[in-house]
């Protein structure tokens, strides 16, 4: 299964990941996906690449996490 996911990533023209903030971090589903892909022996693929892929990570969240709000600093998906 991991090899199939790696193949999809390598063959894609562009990458778009839409990842929600869930319980103050990224979801377990996305974390599992990244773990599967990055632990596969075929990742990263070695050899010449005909082109580079555009990659976009979009995160969404509800609530207020700005400075001065009760949840300031709780946004663990977009701040390290």
Secondary structure by P-SEA (a helix, b strand, c coil): caaaaaaaaaaccbbbbbcccccccccaaaaaaaaaaaacccccccccccbbbbbbbbbbbccccccccccccccccccc
